[in-house]
């Protein structure tokens, strides 16, 4: 029995050793410029219609990615499904109306209202409170006595100089601050009179922007932006004097008796989008996970003819994920699969505000505490024309490797030094990066939950977010080399003995 146990232990150790020292280069070399190009001309082709979230083009792209994951033999990552759906909402205008003392005013010609910020509501008020300079401090509150009433504010051409904390800033009133002050003081609605109200002739049924969260923690009073004509219908001759008084900070709150009807109605449409999740099971550490991510959505179409192809942003990351999945699948088929499980996830909604990754991080399929790293790829197919130092034909921006885990950079640099020999540019790790790149792609939703991340990026260029971001402009050789760096880094992180340390606190810049 003892001899049998010894033989089994030696065999296990030999297998583990063989797995650990397996050469990853044959599998990395399957990530080729030609294969990347083949995929990208499909993902960023006209049939995908720019892949805008919650459109037919996005659904076509998701179906293509799913088909590739299936062909590689990956498991469906969402409880038997390859797609992880999430809801998206959009508002459609039903009606917006204002009447003052029986006189109707016209949407767009006399007033506007934010479709997204407003809620279905009708107010019949007989008193309107002009709140002067909108000052709130420990001894003064211009919003005092507005509970249950309509509040009127005149947007001044310049700042006022009254004491205390003003609900606004130098270049004009801040709508969010106004709504917050009105809500805290119980106002029924807010009217903001604009001196140079912009009139539009469009009075047709319109839709607002899509959004992810269908519920709000608090409901602010509806805020209408109104013309001077509406304000004068309420305030009469006092309007001009009040506007002048604002310039010196001497405007005083005052109530006006006027029968005002404010009506806003909208319908909420529920749309849907999805992340595509492929799963490659690990061996002895299969309950720990390496994530490799990219966003496959882009900006869609404008009209019938203008397509935002999004070849670099982020078709390049999407097809790199496909090639990385193929490389790891071939390694596993050869008996050299990863110790940890690898999750290949392409997300949608990034261009809308990191929606897909936000939904995943708030509803994870795999424990985040067991997710050792997220390697996120967003734009690795082009060259940054602003980069003037070093070899711009052989670099990649590495973002976030100095955050959350002290293990990240040593592994990244060791893999690069051994295999790819790219210039690793840390420009966007600067604490005061004016572009805030660290916060602008899907890795951040892993980082905010404490998961170590690395973000691979080539920088922006003249075709960024333009219809001219097309597959013919991609540097496929450089893209393949960058994707191979991600592969080698993932290989090491999937096979090392320990999960990455989480020894650096997440900091907000």
C-alpha positions as CSV (number, residue, x, y, z in Angstrom):
1,X,0.0,0.0,0.0
2,X,2.8,2.4,1.0
3,X,4.6,1.7,-2.3
4,X,1.4,2.3,-4.3
5,X,0.9,5.6,-2.5
6,X,4.5,6.6,-3.2
7,X,4.1,5.8,-6.9
8,X,0.9,7.7,-7.1
9,X,2.4,10.7,-5.4
10,X,5.4,10.7,-7.7
11,X,3.1,10.4,-10.8
12,X,1.0,13.4,-9.6
13,X,4.1,15.4,-8.9
14,X,5.5,14.6,-12.3
15,X,2.3,15.5,-14.0
16,X,2.1,18.8,-12.1
17,X,5.7,19.5,-12.9
18,X,5.2,18.7,-16.6
19,X,2.2,21.0,-16.6
20,X,4.0,23.8,-14.9
21,X,7.0,23.7,-17.3
22,X,4.9,23.1,-20.4
23,X,6.1,25.4,-23.2
24,X,3.4,27.9,-24.0
25,X,5.0,29.1,-27.2
26,X,3.4,26.6,-29.6
27,X,0.0,27.7,-28.4
28,X,0.8,31.4,-28.4
29,X,1.9,31.0,-32.0
30,X,-1.6,30.0,-33.0
31,X,-2.6,33.6,-32.5
32,X,-1.8,34.8,-36.0
33,X,-2.3,38.0,-37.9
34,X,-4.3,36.1,-40.6
35,X,-6.7,34.6,-38.1
36,X,-7.2,38.0,-36.4
37,X,-7.9,39.6,-39.7
38,X,-10.3,36.9,-40.7
39,X,-12.4,37.4,-37.6
40,X,-12.2,41.2,-37.6
41,X,-13.5,41.6,-41.1
42,X,-16.6,39.8,-39.9
43,X,-17.0,41.4,-36.5
44,X,-16.3,44.9,-37.8
45,X,-18.0,44.3,-41.2
46,X,-21.1,46.0,-42.5
47,X,-23.4,43.1,-41.6
48,X,-22.8,43.8,-37.9
49,X,-24.1,47.4,-38.4
50,X,-21.7,48.9,-35.8
51,X,-22.8,46.6,-33.0
52,X,-24.6,49.2,-31.0
53,X,-26.0,47.8,-27.7
54,X,-29.5,46.5,-27.8
55,X,-29.7,46.5,-31.6
56,X,-29.8,43.7,-34.2
57,X,-26.2,44.4,-35.1
58,X,-25.1,43.7,-31.5
59,X,-27.2,40.5,-31.5
60,X,-25.5,39.3,-34.7
61,X,-22.1,39.9,-33.2
62,X,-23.1,38.0,-30.0
63,X,-24.3,35.1,-32.1
64,X,-21.0,35.1,-34.1
65,X,-18.9,35.1,-30.9
66,X,-21.0,32.3,-29.4
67,X,-20.6,30.2,-32.6
68,X,-16.8,30.6,-32.3
69,X,-16.8,29.6,-28.6
70,X,-18.9,26.5,-29.4
71,X,-16.6,25.5,-32.3
72,X,-13.6,25.7,-29.9
73,X,-15.3,23.3,-27.5
74,X,-15.7,25.8,-24.7
75,X,-18.4,25.3,-22.2
76,X,-21.4,27.6,-21.9
77,X,-20.4,30.0,-19.1
78,X,-23.8,30.9,-17.8
79,X,-25.5,27.8,-16.5
80,X,-25.8,26.1,-19.8
81,X,-26.0,29.3,-21.9
82,X,-23.3,31.2,-23.6
83,X,-25.1,34.5,-23.3
84,X,-25.7,36.4,-20.0
85,X,-28.6,38.8,-20.7
86,X,-29.3,42.0,-18.9
87,X,-32.1,44.5,-19.2
88,X,-31.8,48.0,-20.7
89,X,-34.5,50.7,-20.5
90,X,-35.4,53.5,-22.8
91,X,-38.1,56.2,-22.4
92,X,-40.5,57.3,-25.1
93,X,-42.3,60.6,-24.8
94,X,-46.0,60.4,-24.6
95,X,-46.9,64.0,-23.6
96,X,-45.4,67.2,-22.2
97,X,-47.4,70.3,-21.6
98,X,-47.3,73.6,-19.7
99,X,-50.3,76.0,-19.2
100,X,-50.2,79.2,-17.2
101,X,-53.5,80.8,-16.3
102,X,-55.1,78.7,-19.1
103,X,-52.6,79.7,-21.8
104,X,-50.9,76.7,-23.3
105,X,-47.2,76.7,-24.2
106,X,-45.4,74.4,-26.7
107,X,-42.8,71.8,-26.2
108,X,-39.4,72.8,-27.8
109,X,-40.8,76.2,-28.8
110,X,-41.4,77.4,-25.2
111,X,-40.0,74.7,-22.9
112,X,-38.0,71.4,-22.8
113,X,-37.7,68.7,-20.2
114,X,-35.1,65.9,-19.8
115,X,-36.7,62.6,-20.8
116,X,-34.3,60.6,-18.7
117,X,-34.5,62.7,-15.5
118,X,-38.2,63.3,-15.5
119,X,-41.0,60.9,-14.4
120,X,-44.6,60.7,-15.3
121,X,-46.4,63.3,-13.3
122,X,-49.0,66.0,-13.5
123,X,-49.0,69.1,-11.2
124,X,-51.8,71.7,-10.8
125,X,-50.3,74.5,-8.7
126,X,-51.8,77.9,-7.9
127,X,-48.6,79.3,-6.3
128,X,-45.0,79.6,-7.7
129,X,-42.1,80.5,-5.6
130,X,-39.2,82.4,-7.1
131,X,-36.2,81.5,-5.0
132,X,-34.0,84.5,-5.6
133,X,-30.3,83.7,-5.7
134,X,-30.8,80.1,-4.6
135,X,-28.6,80.5,-1.5
136,X,-28.5,77.8,1.2
137,X,-26.2,78.1,4.3
138,X,-26.5,77.6,8.0
139,X,-28.4,80.8,8.5
140,X,-30.2,81.3,5.1
141,X,-32.3,79.2,2.8
142,X,-33.9,80.6,-0.3
143,X,-35.8,77.4,-0.7
144,X,-37.6,77.8,2.6
145,X,-41.3,77.5,2.3
146,X,-41.4,75.7,-1.1
147,X,-42.8,72.4,0.1
148,X,-45.6,71.3,-2.2
149,X,-45.1,74.3,-4.4
150,X,-43.6,75.0,-7.9
151,X,-40.1,76.6,-7.7
152,X,-39.0,79.1,-10.3
153,X,-35.3,79.9,-10.9
154,X,-33.9,82.4,-13.5
155,X,-30.7,81.2,-14.9
156,X,-28.4,84.2,-14.7
157,X,-25.9,85.3,-17.4
158,X,-23.1,85.4,-14.8
159,X,-22.5,84.5,-11.2
160,X,-24.1,86.2,-8.2
161,X,-22.1,87.4,-5.3
162,X,-24.4,86.7,-2.3
163,X,-23.0,85.1,0.8
164,X,-23.3,81.5,1.7
165,X,-23.3,78.4,-0.5
166,X,-25.1,79.0,-3.8
167,X,-26.9,76.3,-5.6
168,X,-24.8,76.8,-8.7
169,X,-21.4,77.7,-10.0
170,X,-19.7,80.5,-11.9
171,X,-20.9,79.6,-15.4
172,X,-24.5,79.2,-14.3
173,X,-26.8,77.1,-12.2
174,X,-26.2,73.4,-11.8
175,X,-29.4,71.5,-12.6
176,X,-28.5,68.5,-10.3
177,X,-27.9,70.8,-7.4
178,X,-31.1,72.7,-8.0
179,X,-33.1,69.4,-8.2
180,X,-31.4,68.2,-5.0
181,X,-32.2,71.4,-3.1
182,X,-35.8,71.4,-4.4
183,X,-36.3,67.8,-3.5
184,X,-34.8,68.2,0.0
185,X,-37.2,71.1,0.6
186,X,-40.2,69.3,-0.8
187,X,-40.8,71.3,-4.0
188,X,-43.5,69.8,-6.4
189,X,-41.6,70.9,-9.6
190,X,-38.9,73.1,-10.8
191,X,-38.9,75.8,-13.6
192,X,-35.6,77.1,-14.8
193,X,-36.0,80.2,-17.0
194,X,-33.3,80.6,-19.6
195,X,-32.5,84.0,-21.0
196,X,-31.6,82.7,-24.4
197,X,-34.0,79.7,-24.7
198,X,-33.1,77.6,-27.7
199,X,-36.2,77.0,-29.8
200,X,-36.7,73.9,-32.0
201,X,-39.5,73.1,-34.4
202,X,-39.4,69.4,-33.7
203,X,-42.5,68.4,-31.8
204,X,-42.7,64.8,-32.9
205,X,-42.6,61.8,-30.6
206,X,-39.1,61.2,-29.4
207,X,-37.1,58.7,-27.4
208,X,-34.6,59.4,-24.7
209,X,-31.2,57.7,-24.2
210,X,-31.1,54.1,-23.0
211,X,-30.1,53.4,-19.4
212,X,-29.2,50.4,-17.3
213,X,-30.8,50.9,-13.9
214,X,-34.6,51.0,-14.0
215,X,-34.9,52.0,-10.4
216,X,-33.8,55.2,-8.6
217,X,-32.9,55.7,-4.9
218,X,-34.8,59.0,-4.8
219,X,-37.3,60.7,-7.1
220,X,-36.5,64.3,-7.8
221,X,-39.2,66.8,-8.8
222,X,-39.6,67.3,-12.6
223,X,-37.4,70.1,-13.9
224,X,-38.6,72.1,-16.9
225,X,-36.4,74.5,-18.8
226,X,-38.6,77.4,-19.9
227,X,-38.5,80.5,-22.0
228,X,-38.8,84.0,-20.7
229,X,-42.3,84.2,-22.0
230,X,-43.4,81.5,-19.6
231,X,-41.5,83.1,-16.7
232,X,-43.2,86.5,-17.5
233,X,-46.6,84.9,-17.6
234,X,-46.0,83.9,-14.0
235,X,-44.0,86.8,-12.6
236,X,-45.3,89.6,-14.8
237,X,-43.3,92.9,-14.7
238,X,-41.2,91.6,-11.8
239,X,-39.2,89.3,-14.2
240,X,-36.9,91.9,-15.7
241,X,-36.2,93.4,-12.3
242,X,-35.4,90.0,-10.8
243,X,-33.1,89.1,-13.6
244,X,-31.1,92.3,-13.0
245,X,-31.1,91.8,-9.3
246,X,-29.5,88.4,-9.8
247,X,-26.4,90.0,-11.3
248,X,-25.6,91.7,-8.0
249,X,-26.8,88.9,-5.8
250,X,-29.7,91.0,-4.5
251,X,-32.6,89.0,-5.9
252,X,-35.1,88.2,-3.2
253,X,-37.5,85.1,-3.0
254,X,-41.1,85.9,-3.7
255,X,-44.3,84.0,-4.2
256,X,-46.6,84.5,-7.2
257,X,-50.2,83.5,-7.5
258,X,-50.7,81.8,-10.9
259,X,-52.5,78.7,-12.0
260,X,-49.8,76.5,-13.5
261,X,-50.4,73.1,-15.0
262,X,-47.3,70.9,-15.6
263,X,-47.8,67.6,-17.3
264,X,-45.2,65.0,-18.4
265,X,-45.9,61.4,-19.5
266,X,-43.6,58.9,-20.8
267,X,-43.6,55.2,-21.6
268,X,-40.7,53.0,-20.6
269,X,-39.5,50.4,-23.1
270,X,-37.5,47.4,-21.9
271,X,-34.8,46.3,-24.2
272,X,-32.1,43.7,-23.7
273,X,-28.5,43.1,-24.4
274,X,-26.0,40.3,-23.4
275,X,-22.5,39.4,-22.5
276,X,-21.1,36.3,-24.2
277,X,-19.3,33.9,-21.8
278,X,-17.2,30.9,-22.7
279,X,-15.7,28.6,-20.1
280,X,-12.6,26.5,-20.1
281,X,-12.3,24.2,-17.1
282,X,-9.0,24.1,-15.2
283,X,-7.4,21.1,-13.6
284,X,-6.4,21.0,-9.9
285,X,-7.3,24.7,-9.3
286,X,-10.5,24.7,-11.4
287,X,-12.4,26.5,-8.6
288,X,-10.2,29.6,-9.2
289,X,-10.7,31.8,-12.3
290,X,-8.8,33.9,-14.8
291,X,-11.0,36.3,-16.8
292,X,-10.1,37.5,-20.2
293,X,-12.4,40.3,-21.4
294,X,-13.2,42.7,-24.2
295,X,-16.2,44.7,-25.2
296,X,-17.8,43.8,-28.5
297,X,-20.3,46.6,-28.8
298,X,-19.6,49.9,-30.6
299,X,-21.6,53.0,-31.7
300,X,-23.9,51.5,-34.4
301,X,-25.3,53.4,-37.3
302,X,-26.4,56.9,-38.1
303,X,-29.3,56.7,-40.6
304,X,-29.2,54.0,-43.2
305,X,-25.8,54.5,-44.6
306,X,-23.2,55.6,-42.0
307,X,-21.8,52.7,-40.0
308,X,-19.4,53.1,-37.1
309,X,-17.4,49.9,-37.7
310,X,-15.4,49.9,-34.5
311,X,-12.5,47.8,-35.9
312,X,-10.0,48.9,-33.3
313,X,-12.6,49.9,-30.7
314,X,-13.1,47.2,-29.7
315,X,-13.2,44.7,-32.6
316,X,-9.5,44.3,-32.0
317,X,-10.1,43.2,-28.4
318,X,-13.0,41.0,-29.3
319,X,-11.2,38.9,-31.9
320,X,-8.2,38.7,-29.7
321,X,-10.3,37.0,-27.1
322,X,-11.4,34.6,-29.7
323,X,-7.8,33.8,-30.6
324,X,-6.8,33.5,-27.0
325,X,-9.7,31.1,-26.4
326,X,-8.5,29.0,-29.3
327,X,-4.9,28.9,-28.0
328,X,-5.9,27.8,-24.6
329,X,-8.4,25.2,-26.0
330,X,-5.6,23.7,-28.1
331,X,-3.4,23.6,-25.1
332,X,-6.0,21.7,-23.2
333,X,-6.6,19.3,-26.1
334,X,-2.9,18.6,-26.0
335,X,-3.0,17.7,-22.3
336,X,-1.5,21.0,-21.2
337,X,-4.5,22.9,-20.2
338,X,-4.5,25.5,-17.4
339,X,-4.7,24.7,-13.7
340,X,-7.2,27.5,-13.1
341,X,-10.4,27.8,-15.1
342,X,-10.4,30.5,-17.7
343,X,-13.5,32.6,-18.5
344,X,-13.6,34.3,-21.8
345,X,-16.1,37.1,-21.7
346,X,-17.0,39.6,-24.3
347,X,-19.3,42.3,-23.0
348,X,-21.7,44.8,-24.5
349,X,-22.8,48.2,-23.3
350,X,-19.2,49.5,-22.8
351,X,-19.8,52.5,-25.0
352,X,-23.0,53.3,-23.0
353,X,-21.1,53.4,-19.7
354,X,-19.5,50.0,-19.0
355,X,-22.9,48.4,-18.6
356,X,-22.2,44.8,-19.4
357,X,-19.2,44.6,-17.0
358,X,-21.2,46.5,-14.4
359,X,-24.0,44.0,-14.6
360,X,-21.6,41.1,-14.4
361,X,-19.7,42.5,-11.4
362,X,-22.9,43.1,-9.6
363,X,-24.3,39.6,-10.6
364,X,-21.2,37.4,-10.9
365,X,-21.4,33.9,-12.3
366,X,-18.2,32.9,-10.6
367,X,-17.0,34.1,-7.1
368,X,-15.1,37.4,-7.4
369,X,-13.1,36.4,-4.4
370,X,-11.9,33.4,-6.4
371,X,-11.2,35.4,-9.5
372,X,-7.5,35.9,-9.5
373,X,-7.3,38.5,-12.3
374,X,-9.1,40.2,-15.2
375,X,-7.0,40.8,-18.3
376,X,-9.0,43.3,-20.3
377,X,-8.3,44.1,-24.0
378,X,-9.7,47.3,-25.4
379,X,-8.1,48.7,-28.6
380,X,-4.8,46.9,-29.5
381,X,-4.9,47.1,-33.3
382,X,-3.5,50.6,-34.0
383,X,-0.6,52.9,-33.3
384,X,-1.1,56.1,-31.2
385,X,0.1,59.0,-33.4
386,X,0.6,61.1,-30.2
387,X,3.3,58.7,-28.9
388,X,6.6,60.4,-29.7
389,X,9.1,58.4,-27.6
390,X,10.3,54.8,-28.1
391,X,9.4,52.4,-30.9
392,X,5.7,53.0,-31.8
393,X,5.7,49.9,-34.0
394,X,6.5,47.7,-30.9
395,X,4.6,48.9,-27.8
396,X,1.4,48.5,-25.8
397,X,0.0,50.7,-23.0
398,X,-0.3,48.6,-19.9
399,X,-2.8,50.1,-17.4
400,X,-3.6,49.2,-13.9
401,X,-0.7,46.8,-13.2
402,X,0.5,49.0,-10.4
403,X,-2.9,48.8,-8.6
404,X,-4.5,46.2,-6.3
405,X,-1.7,43.6,-6.5
406,X,2.0,43.9,-6.2
407,X,2.2,40.6,-8.2
408,X,0.9,42.1,-11.4
409,X,3.8,44.1,-12.8
410,X,6.5,41.5,-12.1
411,X,4.6,38.8,-13.9
412,X,3.7,41.1,-16.8
413,X,7.2,42.3,-17.2
414,X,8.7,38.8,-16.9
415,X,6.4,37.3,-19.5
416,X,7.1,40.2,-21.9
417,X,10.9,40.0,-21.3
418,X,10.9,36.3,-21.9
419,X,8.5,36.1,-24.9
420,X,7.2,39.2,-26.7
421,X,9.7,42.0,-25.9
422,X,7.2,44.8,-26.4
423,X,7.8,48.3,-25.0
424,X,5.4,48.4,-22.0
425,X,4.3,52.0,-21.7
426,X,2.8,53.0,-18.3
427,X,1.7,56.5,-19.3
428,X,-1.9,55.9,-18.3
429,X,-1.0,54.8,-14.8
430,X,-0.2,58.4,-13.9
431,X,-2.2,59.3,-10.7
432,X,-3.6,62.4,-12.4
433,X,-4.0,61.1,-15.9
434,X,-6.2,63.8,-17.5
435,X,-7.9,61.2,-19.7
436,X,-8.7,58.9,-16.8
437,X,-8.1,55.9,-19.0
438,X,-8.0,53.5,-16.0
439,X,-11.7,54.2,-15.3
440,X,-12.9,54.0,-18.9
441,X,-13.0,50.3,-19.8
442,X,-14.6,47.2,-18.4
443,X,-11.7,46.1,-16.2
444,X,-12.7,48.9,-13.8
445,X,-15.9,47.0,-12.8
446,X,-13.7,44.1,-11.7
447,X,-11.2,46.4,-10.0
448,X,-13.9,48.2,-8.0
449,X,-14.8,44.8,-6.5
450,X,-11.2,44.1,-5.6
451,X,-10.2,41.9,-8.5
452,X,-6.6,42.6,-9.8
453,X,-6.6,43.8,-13.4
454,X,-4.4,44.6,-16.3
455,X,-5.8,46.7,-19.2
456,X,-4.1,46.5,-22.6
457,X,-4.6,49.6,-24.9
458,X,-2.9,51.2,-27.9
459,X,-4.2,54.8,-27.3
460,X,-6.6,56.8,-29.3
461,X,-6.1,58.0,-32.9
462,X,-7.8,60.1,-35.6
463,X,-10.3,57.3,-36.3
464,X,-11.4,56.9,-32.7
465,X,-15.2,56.8,-32.5
466,X,-15.5,57.7,-36.2
467,X,-17.0,55.7,-39.1
468,X,-13.4,55.5,-40.4
469,X,-12.3,53.0,-37.7
470,X,-12.2,50.2,-40.3
471,X,-10.4,46.8,-40.5
472,X,-8.1,47.8,-43.3
473,X,-6.3,50.2,-41.0
474,X,-5.3,47.6,-38.4
475,X,-1.7,46.7,-37.9
476,X,-2.3,42.9,-37.6
477,X,1.3,41.9,-36.9
478,X,1.5,44.3,-33.9
479,X,-2.0,43.3,-32.8
480,X,-1.0,39.6,-32.8
481,X,2.1,40.3,-30.8
482,X,0.1,42.3,-28.2
483,X,-2.5,39.5,-28.0
484,X,0.3,37.0,-27.5
485,X,1.5,39.0,-24.5
486,X,-1.9,38.7,-23.0
487,X,-1.8,34.9,-23.6
488,X,1.6,34.5,-21.9
489,X,0.5,36.6,-19.0
490,X,-2.8,34.7,-18.6
491,X,-0.8,31.4,-19.0
492,X,1.4,32.3,-16.0
493,X,-1.5,33.5,-13.9
494,X,-3.6,30.4,-14.7
495,X,-0.8,28.0,-13.7
496,X,1.1,29.6,-10.8
497,X,0.7,28.1,-7.4
498,X,-1.0,31.0,-5.7
499,X,-3.7,33.4,-6.6
500,X,-2.5,37.0,-7.0
501,X,-2.1,38.9,-3.8
502,X,-4.6,41.7,-3.1
503,X,-2.3,43.9,-1.1
504,X,-2.8,47.4,-2.6
505,X,-6.0,49.3,-1.7
506,X,-8.2,50.5,-4.5
507,X,-7.9,54.3,-4.6
508,X,-10.2,56.8,-6.3
509,X,-8.4,59.5,-8.2
